[in-house]
Amino acid sequence: MANIKSAKKRILVNAKKAERNKAIKSKVKTMIKKVEAAILAEDKELAKANLTIAISEIDKACSKGVIHKNTAARKVSRLTKKVNNLA
């Protein structure tokens, strides 16, 4: 355990930030799963609706610095490609 006051504070701040990042990442993963579930069900309208929500969540995570911009772009690209390939 840390003895110095600033080190104790860093531990608390890092724990709080880790919780926040975990929640944001979890939400992104959930939205991606919803889109992929709609794709498996071959429901194009639901997939498109969920895609817009997922893209929004991914962009929010990127802007908050939780995920890298290239990672965000890759996730959006792959999801969009899957939705567009639905017959």
C-alpha positions as MATLAB code, in Angstrom:
seq = 'MANIKSAKKRILVNAKKAERNKAIKSKVKTMIKKVEAAILAEDKELAKANLTIAISEIDKACSKGVIHKNTAARKVSRLTKKVNNLA';
ca = [
       0.000    0.000    0.000;
       1.171    3.494   -0.820;
       2.284    5.812    1.979;
       2.569    9.073    0.056;
      -0.592   11.149   -0.236;
      -0.275   11.719   -4.004;
       0.289    7.992   -4.598;
      -2.868    7.182   -2.605;
      -4.794    9.670   -4.717;
      -3.429    8.171   -7.954;
      -4.658    4.738   -6.851;
      -8.169    6.107   -6.253;
      -8.234    8.103   -9.494;
      -6.948    5.157  -11.540;
      -9.571    2.860  -10.029;
     -12.326    5.341  -10.894;
     -11.067    5.737  -14.468;
     -10.736    1.961  -14.880;
     -14.389    1.529  -13.809;
     -15.509    4.187  -16.294;
     -13.490    2.657  -19.146;
     -14.798   -0.811  -18.310;
     -18.410    0.399  -18.488;
     -17.854    2.150  -21.811;
     -16.078   -0.856  -23.359;
     -18.853   -3.133  -22.118;
     -21.506   -0.936  -23.738;
     -19.610   -0.935  -27.049;
     -19.347   -4.745  -26.980;
     -23.067   -5.076  -26.193;
     -24.038   -2.850  -29.117;
     -21.759   -4.795  -31.475;
     -23.360   -8.055  -30.306;
     -26.841   -6.620  -30.988;
     -25.856   -5.747  -34.555;
     -24.306   -9.181  -35.122;
     -27.412  -10.891  -33.688;
     -29.596   -8.967  -36.146;
     -27.241   -9.981  -38.975;
     -27.510  -13.658  -37.992;
     -31.303  -13.315  -37.917;
     -31.015  -11.692  -41.373;
     -33.134   -8.734  -40.248;
     -31.703   -5.902  -42.337;
     -33.872   -3.125  -40.855;
     -33.008   -4.059  -37.262;
     -29.350   -4.459  -38.211;
     -29.275   -0.970  -39.745;
     -31.022    0.550  -36.724;
     -28.625   -1.159  -34.316;
     -25.663   -0.220  -36.523;
     -26.315    3.502  -36.115;
     -26.521    3.087  -32.334;
     -23.341    0.978  -32.282;
     -21.437    3.503  -34.412;
     -22.526    6.262  -32.031;
     -21.293    4.301  -28.992;
     -17.987    3.448  -30.703;
     -17.432    7.111  -31.604;
     -18.190    8.179  -28.015;
     -15.668    5.651  -26.683;
     -13.097    6.937  -29.184;
     -13.666   10.594  -28.295;
     -13.292    9.805  -24.578;
      -9.985    8.073  -25.254;
     -11.192    4.636  -24.181;
     -10.372    3.085  -27.551;
      -7.912    4.240  -30.221;
      -9.283    6.020  -33.293;
      -7.980    3.315  -35.621;
      -9.628    0.614  -33.525;
     -12.895    2.552  -33.648;
     -12.618    2.981  -37.424;
     -11.874   -0.732  -37.873;
     -14.861   -1.803  -35.769;
     -17.212    0.572  -37.620;
     -15.877   -0.539  -40.993;
     -16.276   -4.254  -40.279;
     -19.786   -3.852  -38.866;
     -20.911   -1.676  -41.781;
     -19.474   -4.187  -44.249;
     -21.387   -7.045  -42.590;
     -24.679   -5.103  -42.631;
     -24.206   -4.073  -46.266;
     -23.534   -7.681  -47.294;
     -27.012   -8.752  -46.088;
     -29.065   -9.777  -49.103;
];
